[in-house]
Amino acid sequence: MIAEVINMREEEKKPTSTIRRILKQRWALSAIYIASAAIILAAAFLLQNSFNDSAKDGKEESAETGKNYGEPSVEVNSNLETIKMPVADADKSVIKKQFYDVNADEKAQEEALVFYNNRYEQNKGIDIAMEDGKSFDVKASLSGNVTKVQDDALLGNLVEVEHEDGVVTRYQSVKDIKVAVGDKVKQGQSIATAGKSQINEEAGVHVHFEIRKDNIALNPLDFVDKQASAIQSATEADKEETPAVEGSEADKETPAVEGSEADKEETPAVEGSEADKEETPAVDETDESTDLESGTDEEGSVPGEDTTEESDSLKDSLNQSN
C-alpha cells in the first residue's frame, strides 16, 4: 500500500504535456470544432471556385465551336465532296449531247451544237438520258442551296443550286420539281424528274446538266469523281496560263496608227512632188516664156535684127559693084 501511494504521488509530480493541458480546458473542444469547420468551409469554397472556372472555360470553348451552329453544314463541307453525275445509276446512263469544247476537233464541235429555230447554239453542258429512254430521278450533284426554280417550256424547266467559291450546278429539262428557292439540298437528294425540252427534242427524256464557275460554263465530265475544290484550282490555272490582259496589252504595243505612220515615212506624198519639181522646175518654163516673149532665140539673137543686117550687106555689095 505504501508503495502504491508513493508511485501515485510521483506520477502526480511529473509534468503533463501541453496538448493535454489545452485539452483539459473548457474552451478547447469548442475551439477545435470551430477551426475544423472553418477549414472545411474554406476547402469547399476553393473547390467550388475551381469548378466554376472549369465550367466557364468549357462554355467558352463550346461557344467557339458552336457559334456557327445556325449555318448550314453543306456550305462548309461542299468543297470536300466528290462531284457526282446527277443520276442514281450512272452506268445505265448515256450522254445524248456533249459539252461544246473550243479546244476540241471540228467533228466534236459540230456534234456539240444544238439546232433550234434555224440557229445553231453551243451546248453549255451535257445531256444525260437512260439507255432505255425512260424517265428517272434527277439527283443533286453537290450539296448546296437552291437559288433558282424556273418554269420554262423552251429549256424544259430549270433548277439552280449554289455552292462555295462561285460554283453553281444547273439542272434543265426537268419536271415534277421537288425543291424550292431557299432549300438546302444534300448530295444525292432527288430534286426533280427528267423530262423534255423544245430546244433539244432529239435528246428525248433527259436532263441537261451544267457546272458553272463565276457564270462561266465548264465541261462537267472534266470534274466528275473529283472534289469540288478542283474547279477552283482548274480555273485559277487557266487564268495564269492565258490571262485576258496580255492580249490587250500586246495590241496596245502595236497600234494600228504605226502602220500608217510607217507608210507615210517610207513613201510620203510630198517627196514625189518635190522630186518632180527638182527635175523640171517651174523656173525653166518661165525663163523660156520670157525668152519667147522678148523675141530672142536660144543663142540670144533677135530674129528681126538678122534680116536687117543681111539687107544692109546686100546694099553695100551693089554699091561697090556700081
Rosetta silent file (secondary structure, phi, psi, omega in degrees, C-alpha in Angstrom):
SEQUENCE: MIAEVINMREEEKKPTSTIRRILKQRWALSAIYIASAAIILAAAFLLQNSFNDSAKDGKEESAETGKNYGEPSVEVNSNLETIKMPVADADKSVIKKQFYDVNADEKAQEEALVFYNNRYEQNKGIDIAMEDGKSFDVKASLSGNVTKVQDDALLGNLVEVEHEDGVVTRYQSVKDIKVAVGDKVKQGQSIATAGKSQINEEAGVHVHFEIRKDNIALNPLDFVDKQASAIQSATEADKEETPAVEGSEADKETPAVEGSEADKEETPAVEGSEADKEETPAVDETDESTDLESGTDEEGSVPGEDTTEESDSLKDSLNQSN
SCORE:     score description
SCORE:     0.000 S_00000001
   1 L     0.000  -45.133 -178.730    0.000    0.000    0.000 S_00000001
   2 H   -62.004  -39.965 -179.395    2.698    2.386    0.932 S_00000001
   3 H   -65.242  -39.918  179.652    4.492    1.696   -2.368 S_00000001
   4 H   -64.892  -41.233  179.404    1.378    2.352   -4.409 S_00000001
   5 H   -63.452  -40.928 -179.580    0.752    5.654   -2.709 S_00000001
   6 H   -62.642  -41.373  179.912    4.376    6.675   -3.325 S_00000001
   7 H   -65.276  -39.567  178.290    4.038    5.822   -7.045 S_00000001
   8 H   -63.656  -40.876  179.018    0.868    7.794   -7.385 S_00000001
   9 H   -65.302  -37.704 -179.871    2.472   10.823   -5.807 S_00000001
  10 H   -67.188  -38.553  178.289    5.456   10.542   -8.151 S_00000001
  11 H   -66.004  -36.770  177.612    3.176   10.372  -11.179 S_00000001
  12 H   -66.001  -31.113 -179.445    1.329   13.431   -9.989 S_00000001
  13 H   -74.489  -21.552  179.968    4.620   15.266   -9.697 S_00000001
  14 L   -66.471  138.396 -179.476    5.529   14.515  -13.416 S_00000001
  15 L   -70.301  132.889  176.605    4.804   17.461  -15.745 S_00000001
  16 L   -78.911  155.186 -179.475    1.844   16.922  -18.065 S_00000001
  17 L   -71.756  161.319 -178.629    2.166   17.671  -21.873 S_00000001
  18 H   -65.475  -40.323 -178.003    0.959   20.931  -23.386 S_00000001
  19 H   -64.127  -41.651  179.437   -1.672   19.253  -25.525 S_00000001
  20 H   -64.718  -37.663  179.261   -3.138   17.511  -22.538 S_00000001
  21 H   -64.226  -41.287 -178.676   -3.245   20.762  -20.625 S_00000001
  22 H   -67.022  -40.990 -178.288   -5.030   22.501  -23.520 S_00000001
  23 H   -65.847  -24.267  179.307   -7.487   19.679  -23.912 S_00000001
  24 L   -75.459  -14.199  179.822   -8.342   19.914  -20.239 S_00000001
  25 L   -72.906  152.983 -178.149   -9.517   23.493  -20.800 S_00000001
  26 L   -68.124  -37.206 -175.903  -13.256   24.070  -21.204 S_00000001
  27 L   -83.481   -3.131 -173.736  -12.950   26.037  -24.427 S_00000001
  28 H   -63.105  -49.884 -177.731  -10.610   23.549  -26.074 S_00000001
  29 H   -64.163  -39.422  178.205  -13.235   21.349  -27.720 S_00000001
  30 H   -61.973  -42.769 -179.931  -15.259   24.343  -28.932 S_00000001
  31 H   -64.299  -38.686  179.321  -12.157   25.861  -30.492 S_00000001
  32 H   -64.680  -43.438  178.869  -11.296   22.615  -32.186 S_00000001
  33 H   -62.140  -44.394 -178.959  -14.784   22.319  -33.680 S_00000001
  34 H   -63.834  -43.862  179.997  -14.757   25.913  -34.920 S_00000001
  35 H   -63.905  -40.728  179.278  -11.317   25.546  -36.502 S_00000001
  36 H   -63.716  -42.471  179.116  -12.299   22.303  -38.206 S_00000001
  37 H   -62.862  -40.664  179.110  -15.473   23.882  -39.594 S_00000001
  38 H   -62.831  -42.290  179.331  -13.512   26.844  -40.927 S_00000001
  39 H   -63.627  -42.765 -179.919  -11.042   24.572  -42.686 S_00000001
  40 H   -64.454  -42.174  179.440  -13.836   22.516  -44.220 S_00000001
  41 H   -65.599  -40.700  179.081  -15.687   25.621  -45.425 S_00000001
  42 H   -63.821  -41.619  178.725  -12.534   27.112  -46.931 S_00000001
  43 H   -64.751  -41.226  178.752  -11.776   23.899  -48.776 S_00000001
  44 H   -64.235  -38.201  178.573  -15.332   23.716  -50.079 S_00000001
  45 H   -64.176  -43.484  179.198  -15.147   27.353  -51.270 S_00000001
  46 H   -64.797  -41.228  178.531  -11.893   26.719  -53.149 S_00000001
  47 H   -64.150  -39.620  179.635  -13.275   23.615  -54.800 S_00000001
  48 H   -65.399  -41.668  179.000  -16.407   25.443  -55.873 S_00000001
  49 H   -63.252  -43.480  179.434  -14.400   28.282  -57.433 S_00000001
  50 H   -63.806  -36.951  177.854  -12.193   25.876  -59.346 S_00000001
  51 H   -66.373  -41.437  178.934  -15.284   24.048  -60.613 S_00000001
  52 H   -63.974  -39.960  179.525  -16.896   27.294  -61.759 S_00000001
  53 H   -64.373  -43.206  179.563  -13.730   28.304  -63.640 S_00000001
  54 H   -66.620  -37.621  178.149  -13.527   24.991  -65.453 S_00000001
  55 H   -66.180  -37.624  179.298  -17.230   25.148  -66.303 S_00000001
  56 H   -66.713  -43.075  177.567  -16.801   28.691  -67.662 S_00000001
  57 H   -62.278  -39.300  178.741  -13.861   27.646  -69.827 S_00000001
  58 H   -64.570  -37.805  178.592  -15.880   24.736  -71.130 S_00000001
  59 H   -66.701  -40.682  179.683  -18.775   27.029  -72.043 S_00000001
  60 H   -64.319  -40.934  178.918  -16.443   29.422  -73.886 S_00000001
  61 H   -65.588  -41.723  179.199  -14.923   26.565  -75.850 S_00000001
  62 H   -67.170  -32.705  177.242  -18.320   25.175  -76.736 S_00000001
  63 H   -67.606  -37.903  178.444  -19.443   28.667  -77.740 S_00000001
  64 H   -65.914  -45.411 -178.210  -16.447   28.972  -80.065 S_00000001
  65 H   -73.329  -25.835 -176.624  -17.027   25.609  -81.655 S_00000001
  66 L  -109.601   16.881 -177.553  -20.786   26.053  -81.865 S_00000001
  67 L   -72.485  -22.656  176.684  -21.054   29.713  -82.864 S_00000001
  68 L   -99.056   26.212 -175.993  -21.817   28.697  -86.492 S_00000001
  69 L   -62.184  -35.849 -177.169  -24.407   26.194  -85.378 S_00000001
  70 L   -73.930  -16.417 -178.169  -27.201   28.037  -87.183 S_00000001
  71 L   -82.146  148.808 -178.362  -25.372   27.982  -90.544 S_00000001
  72 L   -68.660  138.764 -177.975  -25.922   25.044  -92.905 S_00000001
  73 L   -71.788  -22.074 -177.484  -23.209   22.430  -92.772 S_00000001
  74 H   -64.382  -29.823 -179.528  -23.342   21.879  -96.525 S_00000001
  75 H   -70.462  -27.860 -179.403  -21.626   25.215  -97.141 S_00000001
  76 H   -81.121  -35.933 -170.913  -18.667   24.155  -95.027 S_00000001
  77 H  -104.055   -0.237 -174.550  -18.259   20.653  -96.435 S_00000001
  78 H   -65.416  -33.673  179.562  -19.257   21.066 -100.099 S_00000001
  79 H   -68.737  -19.602  179.848  -15.667   21.567 -101.257 S_00000001
  80 H   -88.630  -11.243 -179.383  -14.752   18.202  -99.722 S_00000001
  81 L   -76.873  152.612  175.581  -17.474   16.351 -101.608 S_00000001
  82 E   -93.720  127.950 -176.864  -16.771   14.438 -104.794 S_00000001
  83 L   -65.736  131.142 -177.898  -18.800   15.660 -107.760 S_00000001
  84 L  -117.768  158.412  172.533  -21.282   13.035 -108.932 S_00000001
  85 L   -68.196  146.923 -175.570  -23.426   12.578 -112.012 S_00000001
  86 L   -80.087   37.522  178.612  -26.997   13.788 -111.403 S_00000001
  87 L  -135.424  158.414 -178.847  -28.439   10.277 -111.748 S_00000001
  88 L   -73.529  -40.588 -177.701  -28.815    7.340 -109.383 S_00000001
  89 L  -123.950   95.111 -177.062  -27.178    4.788 -111.694 S_00000001
  90 H   -68.841  -24.968 -178.206  -24.544    6.382 -113.905 S_00000001
  91 H   -67.489  -25.750 -178.949  -23.625    3.037 -115.502 S_00000001
  92 H   -97.050    8.443 -178.357  -27.029    2.821 -117.174 S_00000001
  93 E  -100.292  157.400  176.055  -26.956    6.394 -118.469 S_00000001
  94 E  -132.121  153.328  178.750  -25.860    7.717 -121.854 S_00000001
  95 E  -100.148  113.482 -178.634  -24.815   11.186 -122.952 S_00000001
  96 E   -74.852  -35.920  179.118  -27.007   12.389 -125.796 S_00000001
  97 E  -146.719  132.667 -176.413  -25.028   15.535 -126.465 S_00000001
  98 L   -83.873  170.036  175.104  -21.592   16.525 -125.263 S_00000001
  99 L   -72.889  139.872  178.696  -20.303   19.859 -123.950 S_00000001
 100 L   -78.094  112.011 -177.853  -19.084   22.274 -126.642 S_00000001
 101 L  -106.654  123.090 -178.727  -15.313   22.485 -126.140 S_00000001
 102 L   -67.047  -19.872 -179.423  -13.471   25.235 -128.007 S_00000001
 103 L   -94.462   -1.410 -179.452  -10.307   23.103 -127.930 S_00000001
 104 L   -78.375  168.960  178.379  -11.966   20.014 -129.425 S_00000001
 105 L   -73.970  171.679 -173.831  -11.672   18.976 -133.074 S_00000001
 106 H   -62.952  -39.348 -179.467  -14.123   20.176 -135.699 S_00000001
 107 H   -64.848  -43.899  179.175  -16.190   16.998 -135.700 S_00000001
 108 H   -64.202  -36.969  178.387  -16.650   17.016 -131.911 S_00000001
 109 H   -66.743  -39.096  178.439  -17.649   20.670 -132.015 S_00000001
 110 H   -63.980  -40.163  179.868  -20.259   20.000 -134.691 S_00000001
 111 H   -69.472  -20.348 -179.082  -21.765   17.193 -132.617 S_00000001
 112 L   -94.207   10.813  177.334  -21.960   19.517 -129.599 S_00000001
 113 E   -93.250  142.213  178.260  -24.100   22.095 -131.418 S_00000001
 114 E  -107.705  123.894 -178.694  -27.814   22.372 -130.700 S_00000001
 115 E   -99.605  123.006  178.418  -30.004   23.288 -133.666 S_00000001
 116 E  -153.804  133.913  176.096  -33.178   25.204 -132.899 S_00000001
 117 L    55.360   45.775  178.175  -35.242   27.755 -134.822 S_00000001
 118 L    61.353   26.087  178.660  -32.804   27.694 -137.779 S_00000001
 119 E  -135.854  149.855  176.116  -29.917   28.557 -135.484 S_00000001
 120 E  -105.108  130.768  179.827  -27.019   26.608 -134.001 S_00000001
 121 E  -120.939  143.497  176.794  -26.241   27.052 -130.330 S_00000001
 122 E   -75.012  132.389 -179.713  -23.217   25.801 -128.386 S_00000001
 123 L   -76.462  118.949 -175.736  -24.142   23.216 -125.764 S_00000001
 124 L   -88.151    1.420  179.114  -23.149   24.629 -122.358 S_00000001
 125 L  -152.432 -154.496  175.705  -23.496   21.301 -120.528 S_00000001
 126 E  -123.392  143.725  179.913  -24.137   17.623 -121.127 S_00000001
 127 E  -103.085  115.679 -173.156  -27.498   15.990 -121.915 S_00000001
 128 E  -109.119  133.892  176.872  -27.936   12.768 -119.941 S_00000001
 129 E  -138.221  170.011  176.596  -30.560   10.082 -120.614 S_00000001
 130 E   -90.508  155.244 -179.476  -31.126    6.450 -119.713 S_00000001
 131 L   -61.662  -35.019 -179.491  -30.326    3.630 -122.127 S_00000001
 132 L   -84.917   -3.335  178.044  -33.955    2.522 -122.157 S_00000001
 133 L    77.577    4.964 -177.992  -35.184    6.080 -122.752 S_00000001
 134 L   -84.585  166.251  179.011  -37.387    6.051 -119.637 S_00000001
 135 L   -73.238  160.179 -177.759  -37.725    8.833 -117.066 S_00000001
 136 L  -154.728  163.958  178.679  -35.534    8.888 -113.958 S_00000001
 137 E   -78.974  136.351  176.151  -34.925   10.880 -110.797 S_00000001
 138 E   -93.453  123.655 -176.497  -32.532   13.813 -111.064 S_00000001
 139 E  -102.625  153.594  175.389  -30.122   13.898 -108.112 S_00000001
 140 L   -72.109  124.998 -179.212  -28.153   16.803 -106.643 S_00000001
 141 L   -71.114  -32.548  179.032  -24.569   16.521 -107.844 S_00000001
 142 L  -140.842  156.888  173.298  -23.285   18.504 -104.833 S_00000001
 143 L   -72.780  145.117 -179.964  -24.734   19.753 -101.570 S_00000001
 144 E   177.792 -165.590 -178.162  -25.808   23.387 -101.668 S_00000001
 145 E  -113.527  133.309  178.623  -28.591   25.952 -101.554 S_00000001
 146 E   -74.316  121.100 -178.352  -31.350   26.225 -104.156 S_00000001
 147 E  -111.593  -15.082 -179.713  -31.205   29.723 -105.654 S_00000001
 148 E  -152.569  133.289  170.770  -33.492   29.425 -108.699 S_00000001
 149 E  -133.311  116.673 -170.704  -36.516   27.380 -109.723 S_00000001
 150 E  -134.999  133.457  173.958  -37.935   28.434 -113.072 S_00000001
 151 L   -87.909  122.794 -176.836  -40.662   27.107 -115.348 S_00000001
 152 L  -148.099  113.730 -178.497  -39.506   27.314 -118.938 S_00000001
 153 L   -68.647  -33.664 -178.250  -41.062   25.393 -121.803 S_00000001
 154 L   -67.695  -49.304 -179.192  -38.118   26.091 -124.110 S_00000001
 155 L   -85.586  -13.333 -177.997  -35.440   24.820 -121.702 S_00000001
 156 L    81.773   38.462 -179.472  -37.723   22.310 -120.032 S_00000001
 157 L    69.026  158.713 -170.244  -37.773   23.998 -116.579 S_00000001
 158 E  -145.877  138.673  170.726  -34.710   24.815 -114.508 S_00000001
 159 E  -128.664  130.466 -178.794  -33.289   24.222 -111.017 S_00000001
 160 E  -122.267  129.717 -179.123  -30.138   26.035 -109.914 S_00000001
 161 E  -120.417  129.733 -177.758  -28.087   25.103 -106.836 S_00000001
 162 E  -100.545  141.674 -179.632  -25.335   27.351 -105.490 S_00000001
 163 L  -126.499 -166.355 -178.238  -22.161   26.102 -103.794 S_00000001
 164 H   -76.834  159.066  171.736  -18.956   27.623 -102.438 S_00000001
 165 H    60.080   34.188  175.203  -16.468   29.812 -104.377 S_00000001
 166 H    74.598   16.924  179.681  -18.956   30.889 -107.055 S_00000001
 167 E   -90.387  134.316 -179.423  -19.712   27.334 -108.233 S_00000001
 168 E  -134.184  136.051  171.766  -23.254   26.670 -109.481 S_00000001
 169 E  -109.558  137.996 -177.760  -24.854   23.467 -110.782 S_00000001
 170 E  -123.317  140.750 -178.885  -27.857   23.718 -113.145 S_00000001
 171 E  -127.386  110.282 -178.810  -30.445   21.070 -113.990 S_00000001
 172 E  -114.053  169.738 -177.603  -32.628   21.738 -117.058 S_00000001
 173 L    61.328   46.333 -178.359  -35.250   19.744 -118.960 S_00000001
 174 E  -121.573  163.064  176.354  -36.825   18.571 -115.694 S_00000001
 175 E  -142.295  175.583 -179.585  -40.349   18.229 -114.358 S_00000001
 176 L    48.864   53.612 -177.414  -42.043   17.428 -111.040 S_00000001
 177 L   -66.616  132.981 -173.872  -39.606   19.708 -109.202 S_00000001
 178 L  -106.993    3.662 -178.151  -39.335   18.745 -105.535 S_00000001
 179 L  -127.110  166.725  178.904  -37.414   21.739 -104.137 S_00000001
 180 L  -133.598  165.356  179.458  -37.995   25.476 -103.770 S_00000001
 181 L   -61.076  132.551 -178.925  -35.797   28.551 -103.608 S_00000001
 182 L    98.812  -13.453  179.064  -34.004   28.714 -100.264 S_00000001
 183 L   -71.507  147.997  173.875  -33.988   24.959  -99.661 S_00000001
 184 E  -102.207  122.809 -178.349  -30.764   23.263  -98.606 S_00000001
 185 E  -112.528  149.676  176.782  -30.140   20.072 -100.545 S_00000001
 186 L  -103.689  154.908  179.014  -27.669   17.295  -99.856 S_00000001
 187 L   -57.990  132.514 -179.607  -25.649   15.430 -102.419 S_00000001
 188 L    89.136   -3.989  179.697  -27.676   12.591 -103.915 S_00000001
 189 L   -75.790  139.039  177.639  -31.033   14.106 -102.918 S_00000001
 190 E   -72.231  126.238 -178.214  -33.791   13.889 -105.537 S_00000001
 191 E  -115.356  -18.826 -179.324  -34.655   17.374 -106.760 S_00000001
 192 E  -170.213 -174.369  176.954  -36.782   16.648 -109.872 S_00000001
 193 E  -121.763  142.872  179.755  -37.634   14.144 -112.589 S_00000001
 194 E   -62.512  143.185 -178.776  -36.092   14.023 -116.061 S_00000001
 195 E  -141.554 -149.874 -178.681  -38.255   15.495 -118.803 S_00000001
 196 L  -125.827  165.106  177.124  -38.109   17.019 -122.284 S_00000001
 197 L  -140.659  154.717  178.824  -37.292   20.405 -123.780 S_00000001
 198 L   -75.633  -29.683 -175.376  -38.161   22.176 -127.008 S_00000001
 199 L   -73.523  -22.772  179.454  -34.596   23.309 -127.640 S_00000001
 200 L  -141.738   67.640 -177.503  -33.294   19.738 -127.786 S_00000001
 201 H   -67.538  -29.171 -176.871  -36.212   17.469 -128.667 S_00000001
 202 H   -67.163  -18.288  178.855  -33.969   14.857 -130.263 S_00000001
 203 H   -76.116  -15.352 -179.564  -32.495   14.027 -126.828 S_00000001
 204 L    69.023 -143.787  178.200  -35.880   12.702 -125.663 S_00000001
 205 L   -76.518  116.916 -175.277  -36.320   12.275 -121.907 S_00000001
 206 E  -158.560  176.835  169.965  -33.122   13.656 -120.401 S_00000001
 207 E  -127.786  131.703  175.876  -31.589   16.147 -118.011 S_00000001
 208 E   -91.535  114.601 -172.646  -29.347   18.970 -119.182 S_00000001
 209 E  -111.729  129.007  179.343  -26.596   19.250 -116.551 S_00000001
 210 E  -128.186  149.434  168.859  -24.239   22.230 -116.236 S_00000001
 211 E  -123.489  124.728 -179.107  -21.401   23.256 -113.928 S_00000001
 212 E  -123.446  142.386  174.737  -20.594   26.968 -113.875 S_00000001
 213 E  -124.590  114.831 -175.867  -17.824   28.894 -112.134 S_00000001
 214 L    55.120   41.730  177.055  -18.412   32.654 -111.899 S_00000001
 215 L    66.667   19.240  174.623  -21.123   32.180 -114.586 S_00000001
 216 E  -107.512  124.432 -177.225  -18.662   30.514 -116.995 S_00000001
 217 E   -71.786  134.706  178.134  -19.780   27.105 -118.263 S_00000001
 218 E  -119.352  158.528  177.855  -17.340   24.232 -117.678 S_00000001
 219 L   -75.119  113.306 -177.915  -17.303   20.702 -119.026 S_00000001
 220 H   -58.859  -32.282 -177.702  -18.925   18.579 -116.279 S_00000001
 221 H   -67.219  -18.594  177.386  -17.065   15.461 -117.406 S_00000001
 222 H   -74.446  -15.576 -173.804  -13.772   17.141 -116.508 S_00000001
 223 L  -124.483   -3.132  176.993  -14.783   17.242 -112.829 S_00000001
 224 L   -63.303  137.263 -177.403  -16.957   14.176 -112.248 S_00000001
 225 L    68.670   18.450  173.120  -15.472   11.980 -109.469 S_00000001
 226 L  -120.112  158.154  178.136  -13.244   14.879 -108.383 S_00000001
 227 E   -69.619  151.268 -178.387  -13.569   17.138 -105.355 S_00000001
 228 L   -61.467  -26.862  178.423  -15.356   20.430 -105.858 S_00000001
 229 H   -63.357  -20.458  178.616  -12.152   22.260 -104.902 S_00000001
 230 H   -65.151  -26.229  178.060  -10.690   21.024 -108.207 S_00000001
 231 H   -65.328  -44.946  179.097  -12.939   23.520 -110.027 S_00000001
 232 H   -62.761  -43.082 -179.462  -11.310   26.430 -108.221 S_00000001
 233 H   -64.667  -41.541 -177.927   -7.823   25.071 -108.902 S_00000001
 234 H   -66.101  -43.380 -179.118   -8.545   24.488 -112.596 S_00000001
 235 H   -67.974  -36.451  176.810   -9.950   27.965 -113.193 S_00000001
 236 H   -66.229  -38.494  178.223   -7.031   29.611 -111.394 S_00000001
 237 H   -64.927  -40.239  178.770   -4.577   27.626 -113.519 S_00000001
 238 H   -64.123  -38.668  179.110   -6.343   28.697 -116.710 S_00000001
 239 H   -65.501  -37.942  179.488   -6.156   32.344 -115.667 S_00000001
 240 H   -70.281  -35.299 -178.100   -2.430   32.079 -115.021 S_00000001
 241 H   -74.635  -45.597 -176.847   -1.736   30.375 -118.362 S_00000001
 242 L  -129.144   74.583  178.527   -3.832   32.632 -120.608 S_00000001
 243 L   -69.497  142.283 -177.603   -4.619   35.907 -118.844 S_00000001
 244 H   -69.372  -21.884 -174.902   -7.016   38.122 -120.739 S_00000001
 245 H   -72.304  -31.269 -173.955   -4.915   41.227 -120.032 S_00000001
 246 H   -62.136  -40.350 -179.119   -1.919   40.090 -122.077 S_00000001
 247 H   -61.892  -43.360 -178.674   -3.758   40.226 -125.382 S_00000001
 248 H   -67.531  -36.848  178.738   -4.966   43.750 -124.852 S_00000001
 249 H   -66.519  -38.877  178.762   -1.501   44.917 -123.786 S_00000001
 250 H   -64.256  -38.008  178.192    0.037   43.370 -126.892 S_00000001
 251 H   -65.346  -36.646  179.602   -2.497   45.153 -129.031 S_00000001
 252 H   -67.011  -31.188 -178.941   -1.642   48.409 -127.316 S_00000001
 253 H   -70.259  -27.663  179.916    2.049   47.881 -128.094 S_00000001
 254 L  -123.217   71.108 -178.636    1.346   47.621 -131.838 S_00000001
 255 L   -69.338  159.729 -177.839   -1.445   50.109 -132.534 S_00000001
 256 L   -67.346  -17.989 -177.226   -2.886   50.473 -135.990 S_00000001
 257 H   -67.371  -30.238 -175.753   -1.522   54.036 -136.205 S_00000001
 258 H   -61.490  -38.214 -179.363    2.029   52.784 -136.583 S_00000001
 259 H   -60.133  -45.022 -179.228    1.314   51.252 -139.965 S_00000001
 260 H   -66.805  -37.355  178.706    0.036   54.497 -141.387 S_00000001
 261 H   -65.979  -40.451  179.373    2.969   56.433 -139.925 S_00000001
 262 H   -64.114  -40.579  178.636    5.428   53.944 -141.390 S_00000001
 263 H   -62.859  -38.580  179.800    3.781   54.229 -144.789 S_00000001
 264 H   -66.041  -38.731 -179.394    3.997   57.981 -144.573 S_00000001
 265 H   -70.305  -37.588 -177.257    7.684   57.822 -143.683 S_00000001
 266 H   -73.687  -47.610 -176.982    8.517   55.310 -146.444 S_00000001
 267 L  -131.148   71.280  179.417    6.548   56.848 -149.312 S_00000001
 268 L   -69.510  145.870 -178.235    5.408   60.332 -148.348 S_00000001
 269 H   -68.884  -24.422 -175.167    3.250   62.053 -150.886 S_00000001
 270 H   -73.304  -34.828 -174.361    5.321   65.259 -150.622 S_00000001
 271 H   -62.829  -40.137 -179.068    8.580   63.668 -151.773 S_00000001
 272 H   -60.221  -45.327 -178.567    7.245   62.741 -155.200 S_00000001
 273 H   -67.345  -37.824  179.122    6.100   66.258 -155.970 S_00000001
 274 H   -66.006  -39.880  179.148    9.344   67.763 -154.676 S_00000001
 275 H   -63.231  -41.478  178.464   11.404   65.391 -156.844 S_00000001
 276 H   -62.933  -37.802 -179.811    9.360   66.354 -159.886 S_00000001
 277 H   -67.216  -36.922  179.854    9.866   69.986 -159.085 S_00000001
 278 H   -68.619  -38.714 -179.017   13.629   69.496 -158.814 S_00000001
 279 H   -71.561  -42.189 -178.781   13.830   67.637 -162.162 S_00000001
 280 L  -127.620   74.807 -176.879   11.579   70.031 -164.082 S_00000001
 281 L   -64.624  152.784 -179.722   11.490   73.242 -162.092 S_00000001
 282 H   -71.181  -17.951 -176.545    8.911   75.815 -162.973 S_00000001
 283 H   -66.960  -37.008 -179.969   11.633   78.464 -163.349 S_00000001
 284 H   -59.463  -42.384 -178.962   12.835   76.980 -166.655 S_00000001
 285 H   -64.721  -38.381  179.139    9.411   77.334 -168.102 S_00000001
 286 H   -68.942  -36.089  178.510    9.165   80.924 -167.037 S_00000001
 287 H   -64.847  -42.991  178.988   12.604   81.629 -168.491 S_00000001
 288 H   -63.900  -40.558 -179.463   11.588   80.086 -171.788 S_00000001
 289 H   -64.357  -38.672  179.290    8.366   82.000 -171.780 S_00000001
 290 H   -67.777  -35.214  177.401   10.194   85.250 -171.120 S_00000001
 291 H   -65.106  -42.514  179.409   12.620   84.491 -173.943 S_00000001
 292 H   -64.464  -41.781 -179.299    9.794   83.854 -176.306 S_00000001
 293 H   -64.309  -34.421 -179.299    8.008   86.927 -175.153 S_00000001
 294 H   -79.445  -13.609  175.350   11.155   89.020 -175.656 S_00000001
 295 L    86.402   18.614  179.746   11.569   87.520 -179.107 S_00000001
 296 L  -101.692  153.888  175.557   15.060   86.024 -178.653 S_00000001
 297 L   -93.141 -168.104 -175.848   16.195   82.543 -179.670 S_00000001
 298 L   -66.136  -30.163 -179.212   18.320   80.121 -177.703 S_00000001
 299 L   -83.709   -6.853  177.996   21.552   81.970 -178.674 S_00000001
 300 L    94.673    3.997 -179.508   20.124   85.252 -177.540 S_00000001
 301 L   -88.441  155.142 -179.775   19.753   86.814 -181.013 S_00000001
 302 L   -99.832  126.868 -177.095   16.690   88.623 -182.167 S_00000001
 303 H   -58.415  -38.628 -177.767   15.224   87.280 -185.449 S_00000001
 304 H   -64.558  -37.337 -179.512   14.270   90.722 -186.719 S_00000001
 305 H   -66.644  -34.598 -179.892   17.802   92.078 -186.402 S_00000001
 306 H   -61.549  -44.237 -176.844   19.257   89.230 -188.513 S_00000001
 307 H   -66.740  -37.425 -179.501   17.129   90.122 -191.568 S_00000001
 308 H   -68.794  -39.437  178.923   18.072   93.830 -191.470 S_00000001
 309 H   -62.961  -39.992  179.118   21.799   93.042 -191.256 S_00000001
 310 H   -65.605  -39.817 -179.594   21.535   90.799 -194.343 S_00000001
 311 H   -66.255  -38.540  178.861   19.715   93.506 -196.343 S_00000001
 312 H   -63.739  -40.455 -179.173   22.382   96.160 -195.472 S_00000001
 313 H   -67.553  -34.299  178.033   25.184   93.869 -196.617 S_00000001
 314 H   -66.457  -41.069  178.980   23.471   93.338 -199.980 S_00000001
 315 H   -62.765  -42.010 -179.699   23.145   97.084 -200.494 S_00000001
 316 H   -63.350  -40.306  179.941   26.850   97.649 -199.807 S_00000001
 317 H   -66.245  -36.445  178.670   27.828   94.960 -202.273 S_00000001
 318 H   -66.601  -42.606  179.614   25.665   96.530 -205.021 S_00000001
 319 H   -62.168  -42.882 -178.997   27.126   99.975 -204.435 S_00000001
 320 H   -64.030  -38.943  179.792   30.648   98.678 -204.700 S_00000001
 321 H   -67.418  -33.958  178.316   29.854   96.914 -207.962 S_00000001
 322 L   -71.516    0.000    0.000   28.427  100.102 -209.472 S_00000001
